[in-house]
Amino acid sequence: MNTIEDLKTWLEEDLGIRGGTENYIQVIEDGGEGHGDGNYEHRFRFRMYTFENVYSIVAIERSDKGYLGCQVSRRKPRAGEDWNRGSDLPDGTLSRVTWNSILKSIVIYELEELSPVGLDPPTDEIPIEGPSIGEVQDVGR
């Protein structure tokens, strides 16, 4: 079973932020408690911000199993709305597979669709104004 310490390692490895993640991740909760019966629960909740969205991630490590999930919310409402839109992103066991699914979903959520003009295939041909080669006339040098 993976632990919250594993998740913290994945954060640093996958985000590749030099000097640590503390300037990019807002930790909301990092602690837990043991129960008298030998069971325990450790919660790690944090947020990651982009220009338009906030990603709320919760990890729960229990003595018997773990949980990892993510929700996204817009940072501001759309014009004419008085609420912030949001969505559930992947969740599941506290595992590398779930973490990778969350990261992939964040990237997909942040991607911008190309405009139709941007969908034209690139070309190496540069349009030239004026007559074609066959139309060039001798100007009498």
C-alpha positions in Angstrom: 0.0 0.0 0.0 1.3 3.5 -0.9 1.6 6.2 1.7 1.2 10.0 1.8 5.0 10.2 1.9 5.0 8.4 -1.5 2.5 11.0 -2.8 4.8 13.8 -1.7 7.7 12.2 -3.5 5.6 11.8 -6.7 4.7 15.5 -6.4 8.3 16.6 -6.4 9.4 14.1 -9.1 6.5 14.7 -11.5 6.3 18.4 -11.2 10.0 18.8 -11.5 10.1 22.0 -9.4 13.6 22.9 -8.3 13.8 23.9 -4.7 10.6 22.1 -3.6 6.9 22.5 -4.1 6.1 24.8 -1.2 5.8 27.9 -3.5 3.4 26.1 -5.8 1.2 24.0 -3.6 -1.0 25.3 -0.8 -1.2 22.7 2.0 -4.5 22.8 3.7 -4.1 19.8 6.0 -1.3 17.4 6.8 -1.9 15.3 9.8 -3.8 12.4 11.3 -4.7 10.5 14.4 -4.5 7.0 15.7 -7.5 5.2 17.0 -7.3 3.1 20.2 -7.9 -0.1 18.2 -4.6 0.2 16.3 -6.2 1.9 13.2 -5.1 5.3 12.0 -6.0 8.0 9.5 -3.6 10.5 8.0 -5.1 13.3 5.7 -3.1 15.3 3.2 -5.1 18.0 1.5 -3.6 20.6 -0.9 -4.4 23.0 -3.7 -2.6 23.8 -6.9 -3.5 26.9 -8.8 -3.4 27.9 -12.5 -4.5 31.1 -14.1 -8.2 30.1 -14.3 -8.6 27.1 -12.0 -7.8 25.7 -8.6 -7.3 21.9 -8.2 -8.2 20.5 -4.7 -6.5 17.2 -4.0 -7.1 15.0 -1.0 -5.2 12.0 0.0 -6.2 9.8 2.9 -4.0 7.1 4.3 -5.7 4.6 6.6 -4.4 1.5 8.3 -6.4 -0.7 5.9 -6.6 1.3 2.6 -6.0 4.7 1.1 -7.9 7.2 -1.1 -6.7 9.9 -3.6 -9.0 12.2 -5.4 -9.2 15.6 -7.1 -11.8 18.3 -7.9 -11.3 21.4 -10.0 -13.1 24.7 -9.6 -12.9 27.9 -11.7 -11.2 30.8 -9.8 -13.9 33.2 -10.9 -17.5 32.9 -12.3 -18.3 33.4 -15.9 -20.0 36.6 -16.9 -23.6 36.6 -15.7 -23.1 33.7 -13.3 -22.8 34.0 -9.5 -21.1 30.6 -8.9 -17.8 29.0 -9.8 -18.0 26.1 -12.1 -16.2 22.9 -11.2 -15.8 19.2 -11.9 -14.7 16.0 -10.3 -11.5 14.6 -11.7 -10.3 11.0 -11.2 -10.2 9.4 -7.8 -9.4 6.0 -6.4 -6.9 4.2 -4.2 -3.8 6.1 -3.0 -1.7 4.8 -5.8 0.7 5.9 -8.5 -2.0 4.9 -11.1 -4.5 7.2 -9.6 -2.0 10.0 -9.2 -1.0 9.7 -12.9 -4.7 9.8 -13.9 -5.1 13.0 -11.9 -2.1 14.7 -13.5 -3.2 13.6 -17.0 -6.7 15.1 -16.3 -5.2 18.4 -15.1 -3.2 18.7 -18.3 -6.2 17.9 -20.4 -8.4 20.3 -18.5 -5.8 23.1 -19.0 -5.4 22.5 -22.8 -6.9 25.1 -25.1 -8.6 24.1 -28.3 -6.9 25.4 -31.4 -8.8 27.9 -33.6 -9.8 26.6 -37.0 -7.0 28.6 -38.5 -4.5 26.9 -36.3 -5.7 23.5 -37.6 -4.4 24.0 -41.1 -1.3 21.8 -41.7 2.0 23.7 -41.8 3.5 24.2 -45.2 7.1 25.0 -46.2 5.9 26.9 -49.3 6.0 30.6 -49.1 3.4 32.3 -51.3 5.0 34.7 -53.8 3.1 37.6 -55.2 3.4 38.3 -58.9 3.6 36.3 -62.1 4.5 32.6 -62.0 7.8 31.4 -63.6 6.1 30.6 -66.9 4.7 34.2 -67.1 8.0 36.0 -66.6 8.7 38.2 -69.6 12.1 39.3 -70.9 12.4 43.0 -70.2 15.3 43.5 -72.6 18.5 43.8 -70.7 
